[in-house]
Amino acid sequence: MKRIPLQTSIEEGKDRQVDLLFEGPRQKLIQITLRNGCTLPRHTAPMPITIQGIAGHGTLLAGDHPESIALGPGVLVTLEPNVPHEIQASPEVSFLLTQFTAN
């Protein structure tokens, strides 16, 4: 067991901040913070992922015909492998990304 502290408020920093919080044999936890209206460009992940809003607000656009999902504290979204998605900060958002691996 490992206790992992999350940054639950958004302080000043780079427009895109990526913090690896945990890497194990079956999952990786990453906290990503986007500031100043920054966008995480459209991409896909080869594994299932979850995106959980921690602080601030943004928009998750997911799917081939993008569905718009408001991303904020308490919102949890699951995505299957290879689903195109992007995240736009409004004006700043911090979220927990969980990547699941097959082991």
C-alpha positions in Angstrom: 0.0 0.0 0.0 1.2 3.5 -0.8 -0.4 6.8 0.3 -0.2 9.3 -2.5 -0.9 13.0 -1.8 -2.7 14.9 -4.6 -2.3 18.6 -5.3 -5.9 19.7 -4.6 -5.3 23.4 -5.5 -3.7 25.0 -8.5 -0.7 27.2 -7.8 1.4 29.1 -10.2 3.6 27.1 -12.6 4.2 26.0 -16.2 1.2 26.0 -18.6 1.5 22.2 -18.7 2.7 20.3 -15.6 3.0 16.5 -15.5 3.8 14.8 -12.2 4.3 11.0 -12.1 2.8 10.0 -8.7 3.1 6.2 -8.9 4.2 3.5 -11.3 3.4 -0.1 -10.5 3.2 -3.4 -12.5 -0.4 -2.8 -13.5 -1.0 0.9 -13.3 0.5 4.3 -13.6 -0.9 7.4 -11.8 -0.1 10.9 -13.2 -1.4 14.2 -12.1 -1.6 16.7 -15.0 -2.2 20.4 -14.5 -3.1 22.7 -17.4 -2.9 26.5 -16.8 -3.7 29.7 -18.8 -6.2 28.0 -21.2 -3.7 25.4 -22.3 -4.9 22.4 -24.3 -3.6 18.8 -24.1 -3.9 18.1 -27.9 -6.1 15.3 -29.3 -4.4 11.9 -29.0 -5.1 8.3 -28.1 -3.8 5.9 -25.4 -3.1 2.3 -26.2 -4.5 1.1 -22.9 -7.6 1.8 -20.8 -7.4 5.0 -18.8 -9.4 7.0 -16.3 -9.4 10.8 -16.0 -10.6 12.3 -12.7 -11.0 16.0 -12.1 -9.1 17.2 -9.0 -9.2 21.0 -9.2 -10.2 23.8 -11.5 -12.3 23.4 -14.6 -11.8 22.2 -18.1 -13.4 20.3 -21.0 -12.7 16.8 -22.1 -13.5 16.1 -25.7 -13.6 12.3 -26.4 -14.6 10.0 -29.2 -14.5 10.0 -33.0 -17.5 12.5 -32.9 -16.2 14.3 -29.8 -18.6 14.3 -26.8 -17.9 17.3 -24.6 -17.6 16.5 -20.9 -17.2 19.2 -18.2 -14.1 18.2 -16.2 -13.9 19.4 -12.6 -13.5 18.1 -9.1 -15.3 14.8 -8.6 -15.8 14.0 -12.3 -14.4 10.6 -13.3 -14.4 9.4 -16.9 -13.3 6.0 -18.2 -11.9 5.6 -21.7 -11.2 2.4 -23.6 -8.0 2.0 -25.5 -7.5 4.1 -28.7 -10.3 6.5 -28.0 -9.2 9.9 -29.3 -9.5 12.7 -26.7 -8.2 16.1 -25.7 -8.5 18.3 -22.7 -8.9 22.1 -22.6 -8.3 24.1 -19.5 -11.0 26.8 -18.6 -8.7 28.6 -17.6 -7.0 25.9 -15.4 -7.6 22.3 -14.6 -5.8 19.6 -12.7 -6.7 15.9 -13.1 -5.5 12.4 -12.2 -4.7 10.2 -15.1 -4.7 6.4 -14.4 -3.2 4.2 -17.1 -3.9 0.5 -16.8 -1.4 -2.1 -18.2 -1.9 -5.8 -18.9 0.2 -7.8 -16.4 
